[in-house]
Amino acid sequence: MADILDRIVADVVRRLAADPAPPDLEERARAAAARRRAAGDTRSLQLALSAPGPSLIAEAKHASPSAGVLREPFDPVELALAYEAGGAAAISVVTEPAFFGGDPAWIGAVREAVALPVLRKDFIVEPCQLFESVLLGADAVLLIQRILTPDRLRHLLDLARELGLEVLLEIFADEDPAPAVASGAPVLGVNARDLATFELDLGRVASLAAAIPPDRVRVAESGVRGREDLRRLHAAGYEAFLVGEHLVRSEDPEAAVRGLLG
């Protein structure tokens, strides 16, 4: 599993090459973004996560490379409604199909069902994926620093801003957070998972909080499995928490959200 991220990204690149974006994709995406702004149909992830107290990004994820299928039958809309009822601040939808069993069409279905910001969580490496995200209805997207060159990261951050997409910029717990901070991204996530072993290290996540300025929204990702984990990371300085597997596997996702938030 040591090269899982490389394999996922290689598969994404292969799929993008095999199915080129239509020539009018950018034009349609920019038009859709303009219509959304004109209609006031915007939902800010940053604002949702900036409310007092800990905030939760609750994730709809069908499967993962390390754990296999997490929930069957899987209904992302049903999960999102339960998360919203439980008090989540935002919904994350994993759309990568080959390794996570996702479907981009879930973005629109979830956004239509809930009133919360919807984050598209995928492996975004090309501008066409941002254009697609706008047309799908996403309010925000995940960008992973490790899979992008500095120039490509800057370009995608700028393009997302032009399109009205907010960004959760993710680093891993073994990375230097300085480049992510220097990027200016207002929402920064630290993933607890070690990609070489797939083990989780919440201690390392907690220690990195001090390296992220307090004017950013700090998001702890992966590894939160109960109220005590959340309280520990909140005390370390994290305002928000992205939780997937713990919630997806629960028999009562609404109650699981309430349990985490207390």
C-alpha positions in Angstrom: 0.0 0.0 0.0 3.1 2.3 0.2 2.4 3.7 -3.3 -1.4 3.9 -3.0 -1.5 7.7 -3.6 0.8 7.4 -6.7 -1.4 4.6 -8.0 -4.6 6.6 -7.5 -3.2 9.7 -9.1 -1.9 7.7 -12.1 -5.3 6.2 -12.6 -6.9 9.6 -12.5 -4.5 10.9 -15.1 -5.2 7.9 -17.3 -8.9 8.4 -17.1 -8.7 12.1 -17.9 -6.5 11.3 -20.9 -8.9 8.6 -22.1 -11.9 10.8 -21.8 -10.9 14.3 -22.7 -13.0 17.2 -21.5 -15.5 18.7 -24.1 -14.2 21.9 -25.7 -16.9 24.0 -24.1 -16.4 22.7 -20.6 -14.7 25.9 -19.3 -17.2 28.2 -20.9 -20.2 26.3 -19.4 -18.5 26.2 -16.0 -17.8 29.9 -16.0 -21.4 30.6 -17.0 -22.7 28.4 -14.3 -20.5 30.1 -11.7 -21.8 33.5 -12.8 -25.4 32.4 -12.6 -24.8 31.0 -9.1 -23.3 34.3 -7.9 -26.1 36.3 -9.5 -28.7 34.1 -7.8 -26.9 34.3 -4.4 -26.8 30.5 -4.5 -23.5 30.2 -2.6 -22.7 28.2 0.6 -19.3 29.1 2.2 -17.4 26.2 3.7 -15.1 28.7 5.4 -17.9 30.5 7.1 -19.7 27.2 8.1 -16.5 26.0 9.8 -15.9 29.3 11.5 -18.8 29.1 13.9 -18.1 29.0 17.6 -17.1 25.5 18.9 -16.0 22.5 17.0 -17.4 22.1 13.5 -17.8 18.8 11.7 -17.4 18.0 8.0 -19.3 14.7 7.8 -18.2 12.5 4.9 -20.2 10.2 2.6 -17.7 7.6 1.5 -18.6 4.3 0.0 -15.3 2.5 0.3 -11.6 3.0 0.8 -8.4 1.2 -0.3 -7.5 0.3 3.3 -10.9 -0.8 4.6 -12.9 -1.9 1.5 -16.6 -1.2 1.4 -17.8 0.7 4.4 -21.5 0.6 4.1 -24.0 -1.4 2.0 -26.4 -0.4 0.8 -24.9 3.0 0.4 -27.1 6.1 0.0 -25.1 9.4 0.1 -28.3 11.5 0.2 -29.6 9.5 3.2 -26.3 9.9 5.0 -26.1 13.6 4.2 -29.6 14.2 5.6 -28.7 12.3 8.8 -25.5 14.2 9.1 -27.3 17.5 8.7 -29.9 16.5 11.3 -27.1 15.6 13.7 -25.5 19.0 13.5 -22.8 18.7 10.9 -21.5 22.0 9.4 -20.7 20.7 6.0 -20.9 17.5 3.9 -17.9 15.9 2.1 -18.7 13.5 -0.8 -16.0 11.2 -2.0 -16.4 10.9 -5.8 -13.3 9.0 -6.9 -14.7 5.8 -8.5 -11.9 3.2 -8.9 -10.5 3.1 -5.4 -13.3 4.7 -3.3 -16.4 3.5 -5.1 -17.6 7.1 -5.7 -19.7 8.8 -8.3 -19.5 12.5 -9.2 -23.3 12.6 -9.7 -23.7 12.3 -5.9 -22.6 15.9 -5.5 -25.7 17.4 -7.1 -28.0 14.9 -5.4 -26.6 15.7 -2.0 -26.6 19.5 -2.5 -30.2 19.4 -3.6 -31.1 17.5 -0.4 -29.3 19.6 2.2 -28.8 23.2 3.0 -25.1 22.8 4.0 -21.9 23.4 1.9 -20.9 20.4 -0.1 -17.3 19.6 -0.5 -16.1 17.4 -3.5 -13.4 15.1 -2.2 -11.4 13.7 -5.1 -7.9 13.7 -6.5 -7.9 16.9 -8.5 -4.8 17.4 -10.7 -6.2 19.3 -13.8 -8.3 22.5 -14.3 -11.0 20.5 -16.1 -11.8 18.8 -12.8 -12.6 22.2 -11.3 -14.8 23.1 -14.2 -16.6 19.8 -13.7 -17.0 20.4 -10.0 -18.8 23.7 -10.7 -21.2 22.0 -13.1 -21.8 19.2 -10.6 -22.8 21.8 -8.0 -19.9 21.6 -5.5 -19.4 24.5 -3.2 -15.8 23.5 -2.4 -13.1 21.1 -3.5 -10.2 19.2 -1.9 -6.8 20.0 -3.2 -3.9 17.7 -2.0 -0.6 19.5 -1.8 1.5 16.3 -2.1 0.2 15.5 -5.6 0.6 19.0 -7.1 3.7 20.9 -8.1 3.9 24.4 -6.5 3.0 26.1 -9.9 0.0 23.8 -10.5 -1.2 24.3 -6.9 -1.1 28.1 -7.3 -2.9 27.8 -10.6 -5.7 25.6 -9.2 -6.1 27.8 -6.2 -6.5 30.9 -8.4 -8.8 29.1 -10.8 -11.0 27.8 -8.0 -11.3 31.4 -6.6 -12.4 32.7 -10.0 -15.0 30.0 -10.2 -16.4 30.6 -6.7 -15.2 27.3 -5.4 -13.7 27.3 -1.9 -10.7 25.0 -1.3 -9.8 22.7 1.6 -6.0 22.4 1.1 -4.8 19.1 2.6 -1.3 18.2 3.8 -0.3 15.0 5.5 0.9 14.7 9.1 4.5 14.0 7.9 4.7 17.2 5.7 6.1 20.6 6.4 3.0 22.9 6.6 4.9 26.0 5.6 4.2 25.7 1.8 0.5 25.3 2.5 0.4 28.2 4.8 2.4 30.3 2.3 -0.2 29.5 -0.4 -2.7 31.7 1.4 -5.4 29.0 1.4 -7.8 30.0 4.2 -8.9 26.4 5.0 -6.1 24.0 5.8 -6.5 20.3 6.6 -4.0 17.9 8.2 -4.5 14.3 7.4 -3.4 11.9 10.1 -2.9 8.9 7.8 0.6 7.7 7.1 0.6 6.7 3.5 3.4 4.2 3.9 1.7 2.2 6.6 -1.9 3.5 6.6 -1.6 3.9 10.3 -3.0 7.0 12.0 -1.1 9.4 14.2 -3.3 11.9 15.9 -0.3 13.1 18.1 1.5 14.4 15.0 -1.7 16.1 13.8 -2.1 17.8 17.2 1.5 19.0 17.2 1.1 20.6 13.7 -1.8 22.9 14.8 0.7 25.4 16.2 2.4 25.8 12.9 -0.8 26.9 11.2 -1.7 30.6 11.8 -4.9 31.2 13.8 -6.3 33.3 10.9 -6.8 30.0 8.9 -9.5 27.4 9.6 -7.6 24.4 10.8 -9.2 21.0 9.9 -8.1 17.7 11.4 -8.7 14.9 9.0 -8.9 11.1 9.5 -8.6 9.1 12.7 -11.3 10.8 14.8 -13.2 7.8 16.2 -14.9 9.4 19.2 -15.6 12.4 21.4 -12.3 12.2 23.2 -10.3 12.3 19.9 -12.2 15.4 18.9 -11.8 17.1 22.2 -8.0 16.4 22.2 -7.5 17.9 18.7 -9.9 20.9 19.5 -7.8 21.7 22.5 -4.7 21.6 20.3 -6.1 24.3 18.1 -8.3 22.6 15.4 -11.6 24.3 14.7 -13.0 21.7 12.4 -12.9 17.9 11.8 -13.4 15.8 8.7 -14.8 12.5 9.8 -15.7 9.7 7.4 -15.3 6.0 8.3 -16.5 6.4 11.9 -19.8 8.0 10.7 -20.3 5.9 7.6 -20.0 2.6 9.6 -22.3 3.7 12.4 -25.8 2.2 12.7 -27.2 5.6 13.4 -25.2 8.3 11.6 -27.3 11.2 13.0 -26.6 10.0 16.6 -22.9 9.5 15.7 -22.6 13.1 14.7 -24.3 14.3 17.9 -22.1 12.0 19.9 -18.9 13.6 18.4 -20.1 17.1 18.8 -21.5 16.5 22.3 
